[in-house]
Amino acid sequence: MPTRIKICGITRIEDALAAAHLGTDAIGLVFWPQSARSITPARAREIVAALPPFISSVGVYVDPEAEWVEETAAVAGLNLLQFHGDESPEFCSQFSLPYIKAVRVRAGVDLLQYATRYSSARGLLLDSYVDGTPGGTGDAFNWSLIPQRMPLPLILSGGLHPGNVMAAIKQVQPWAVDVSSGVEVAKGIKDAEKIAAFMQGVRNSESL
């Protein structure tokens, strides 16, 4: 089964198109104002409008107001919501779009319990725990903390890059992988060669 790929923190049309043409399944658009990769709903709409068909657009949020989610989703034309904060299952599931829930993994976090709590999610995104930073840190976590059997599809994130994505997929066998800083030359500025190398690592893992 092929591993799906999401390139997150897209801020430029040219980066979205490069990711699409290189084979990504989804792009992530950050609507958390404190992020260096945050963009406006209008800018997101321009990026989404430029995408070829069958590429999902994912809105990324951290403890947002419901009105902000509704506004950005409508203006940008999103397909999926991604929540990175302390949003409750009730909050996440109130919108007309499906959602995935991120959890920052560290020792002591019960991922099975977390997945059960967010059973309405389409998937669980596993990210690195860095105090005070909800995501996009570029740090990997200990993949052995992930249970072998999870009730939700897993999206593996946190410190992935072309040099480690093949090993990550081999060990975790996730439904999808999510990368941001690992394919950048600066925050929010992607590098087509790094994206291509990341894609190749994912594809190479499928032949193992």
LUMGUKE-83796 format. One line per field, with one value per residue (C-alpha): x, y, z; residue in three letters. Coordinates in nm, 3 decimals. Layout:
c1 X; ...
c2 Y; ...
c3 Z; ...
aa ALA; ...
This chain:
c1 0.000; 0.149; 0.223; 0.039; 0.236; 0.148; 0.375; 0.284; 0.348; 0.300; 0.311; 0.380; 0.197; 0.519; 0.592; 0.240; 0.271; 0.616; 0.483; 0.182; 0.386; 0.632; 0.351; 0.222; -0.130; -0.198; -0.066; -0.097; -0.190; -0.121; -0.381; -0.214; -0.103; 0.198; 0.356; 0.626; 0.441; 0.102; -0.085; -0.406; -0.727; -0.700; -0.347; -0.458; -0.740; -0.487; -0.273; -0.567; -0.706; -0.374; -0.365; -0.432; -0.716; -0.701; -0.464; -0.621; -0.588; -0.559; -0.609; -0.385; -0.505; -0.400; -0.685; -0.877; -1.210; -1.482; -1.553; -1.192; -1.210; -1.534; -1.402; -1.071; -1.225; -1.486; -1.253; -0.967; -1.181; -1.032; -1.091; -0.974; -0.906; -0.605; -0.608; -0.281; -0.392; -0.610; -0.931; -1.196; -1.351; -1.675; -1.503; -1.324; -1.632; -1.869; -1.761; -1.886; -1.537; -1.365; -1.067; -0.747; -0.614; -0.248; -0.088; 0.262; 0.422; 0.633; 0.669; 0.351; 0.110; -0.141; -0.191; -0.454; -0.661; -0.609; -0.726; -1.033; -1.118; -1.091; -1.268; -1.454; -1.125; -1.024; -0.672; -0.423; -0.116; 0.182; 0.423; 0.720; 0.675; 0.866; 0.755; 0.569; 0.575; 0.272; 0.448; 0.693; 0.995; 1.205; 1.264; 1.191; 1.051; 1.106; 0.903; 0.908; 0.652; 0.388; 0.170; 0.175; -0.201; -0.394; -0.769; -0.716; -0.497; -0.162; 0.003; 0.367; 0.520; 0.796; 1.151; 1.106; 1.341; 1.482; 1.747; 1.518; 1.176; 1.248; 1.354; 1.053; 0.807; 0.978; 0.946; 0.608; 0.425; 0.198; -0.091; 0.079; 0.382; 0.382; 0.684; 0.745; 1.088; 1.257; 1.202; 1.268; 1.546; 1.378; 1.058; 0.772; 1.002; 1.018; 1.295; 1.186; 1.498; 1.439; 1.075; 1.182; 1.434; 1.170; 0.926; 1.193; 1.258; 0.891; 0.874; 1.191; 1.031; 0.754; 1.001; 1.140
c2 0.000; 0.338; 0.583; 0.911; 1.235; 1.581; 1.883; 2.127; 2.497; 2.597; 2.974; 3.012; 2.899; 2.779; 2.550; 2.407; 2.333; 2.179; 1.951; 1.855; 1.778; 1.573; 1.355; 1.487; 1.394; 1.701; 2.042; 2.205; 2.572; 2.719; 2.950; 2.992; 3.358; 3.291; 3.061; 3.185; 2.982; 3.143; 3.282; 3.478; 3.318; 3.519; 3.393; 3.039; 3.075; 3.174; 2.870; 2.627; 2.771; 2.701; 2.333; 2.058; 1.815; 1.546; 1.735; 1.789; 2.123; 2.099; 2.389; 2.376; 2.536; 2.573; 2.636; 2.859; 3.031; 2.844; 3.150; 3.158; 2.795; 2.856; 3.172; 3.026; 2.700; 2.881; 3.143; 2.905; 2.612; 2.356; 1.981; 1.885; 2.043; 1.969; 2.066; 2.097; 2.240; 2.132; 2.130; 1.892; 1.622; 1.819; 2.132; 1.946; 1.764; 2.063; 2.172; 2.053; 1.929; 1.615; 1.659; 1.501; 1.557; 1.608; 1.478; 1.564; 1.236; 1.188; 0.923; 0.895; 0.997; 0.716; 0.718; 0.445; 0.645; 0.959; 0.784; 0.652; 1.001; 1.143; 0.854; 1.101; 1.205; 1.070; 1.017; 1.089; 1.298; 1.216; 1.505; 1.576; 1.727; 2.052; 2.264; 2.574; 2.483; 2.303; 2.184; 2.253; 2.215; 1.991; 1.752; 1.380; 1.176; 0.820; 0.614; 0.314; 0.497; 0.428; 0.121; -0.141; -0.137; 0.188; 0.232; 0.536; 0.587; 0.734; 1.035; 1.046; 1.390; 1.554; 1.589; 1.391; 1.468; 1.291; 1.117; 0.947; 0.907; 0.562; 0.431; 0.600; 0.432; 0.095; 0.112; 0.281; 0.181; 0.488; 0.567; 0.894; 1.110; 1.486; 1.709; 2.084; 2.204; 1.893; 2.020; 2.391; 2.637; 2.883; 2.878; 2.862; 2.846; 2.496; 2.350; 2.143; 1.924; 1.844; 1.765; 1.534; 1.360; 1.318; 1.170; 0.932; 0.817; 0.743; 0.550; 0.357; 0.244; 0.077; -0.165; -0.288
c3 0.000; -0.095; 0.183; 0.138; 0.156; 0.285; 0.241; 0.518; 0.572; 0.209; 0.162; -0.213; -0.524; -0.686; -0.388; -0.398; -0.768; -0.726; -0.451; -0.663; -0.972; -0.769; -0.637; -0.305; -0.198; 0.014; 0.110; 0.451; 0.493; 0.838; 0.990; 1.329; 1.338; 1.563; 1.307; 1.070; 0.803; 0.865; 0.564; 0.513; 0.390; 0.067; 0.003; 0.078; -0.174; -0.444; -0.365; -0.361; -0.685; -0.857; -0.760; -1.013; -0.935; -0.665; -0.433; -0.090; 0.085; 0.464; 0.704; 1.012; 1.338; 1.702; 1.947; 1.702; 1.738; 1.554; 1.343; 1.222; 1.112; 0.925; 0.758; 0.646; 0.528; 0.321; 0.172; 0.094; -0.019; 0.217; 0.207; 0.555; 0.896; 1.116; 1.485; 1.676; 2.010; 2.300; 2.099; 2.230; 2.011; 2.024; 1.893; 1.614; 1.489; 1.476; 1.128; 0.791; 0.696; 0.827; 1.057; 1.177; 1.528; 1.612; 1.930; 2.048; 2.146; 2.457; 2.726; 2.930; 2.654; 2.601; 2.225; 2.234; 2.481; 2.273; 1.957; 2.138; 2.264; 1.910; 1.740; 1.517; 1.354; 1.013; 1.140; 1.416; 1.335; 1.557; 1.610; 1.835; 2.178; 2.222; 2.516; 2.401; 2.031; 1.880; 1.563; 1.283; 1.509; 1.287; 1.577; 1.558; 1.846; 1.962; 1.715; 1.948; 2.165; 1.898; 1.965; 1.691; 1.646; 1.645; 1.581; 1.356; 1.048; 1.153; 0.993; 1.101; 1.141; 1.343; 1.214; 0.894; 0.605; 0.297; 0.506; 0.757; 0.597; 0.458; 0.802; 0.962; 0.726; 0.766; 1.145; 1.192; 0.872; 0.884; 0.655; 0.562; 0.634; 0.688; 0.631; 0.660; 0.775; 0.632; 0.276; 0.337; 0.270; 0.512; 0.714; 0.467; 0.164; 0.017; -0.198; -0.498; -0.486; -0.120; -0.192; -0.475; -0.249; 0.021; -0.230; -0.351; 0.004; 0.050; -0.277; -0.193; 0.133; -0.064; -0.222; 0.110
aa MET; PRO; THR; ARG; ILE; LYS; ILE; CYS; GLY; ILE; THR; ARG; ILE; GLU; ASP; ALA; LEU; ALA; ALA; ALA; HIS; LEU; GLY; THR; ASP; ALA; ILE; GLY; LEU; VAL; PHE; TRP; PRO; GLN; SER; ALA; ARG; SER; ILE; THR; PRO; ALA; ARG; ALA; ARG; GLU; ILE; VAL; ALA; ALA; LEU; PRO; PRO; PHE; ILE; SER; SER; VAL; GLY; VAL; TYR; VAL; ASP; PRO; GLU; ALA; GLU; TRP; VAL; GLU; GLU; THR; ALA; ALA; VAL; ALA; GLY; LEU; ASN; LEU; LEU; GLN; PHE; HIS; GLY; ASP; GLU; SER; PRO; GLU; PHE; CYS; SER; GLN; PHE; SER; LEU; PRO; TYR; ILE; LYS; ALA; VAL; ARG; VAL; ARG; ALA; GLY; VAL; ASP; LEU; LEU; GLN; TYR; ALA; THR; ARG; TYR; SER; SER; ALA; ARG; GLY; LEU; LEU; LEU; ASP; SER; TYR; VAL; ASP; GLY; THR; PRO; GLY; GLY; THR; GLY; ASP; ALA; PHE; ASN; TRP; SER; LEU; ILE; PRO; GLN; ARG; MET; PRO; LEU; PRO; LEU; ILE; LEU; SER; GLY; GLY; LEU; HIS; PRO; GLY; ASN; VAL; MET; ALA; ALA; ILE; LYS; GLN; VAL; GLN; PRO; TRP; ALA; VAL; ASP; VAL; SER; SER; GLY; VAL; GLU; VAL; ALA; LYS; GLY; ILE; LYS; ASP; ALA; GLU; LYS; ILE; ALA; ALA; PHE; MET; GLN; GLY; VAL; ARG; ASN; SER; GLU; SER; LEU
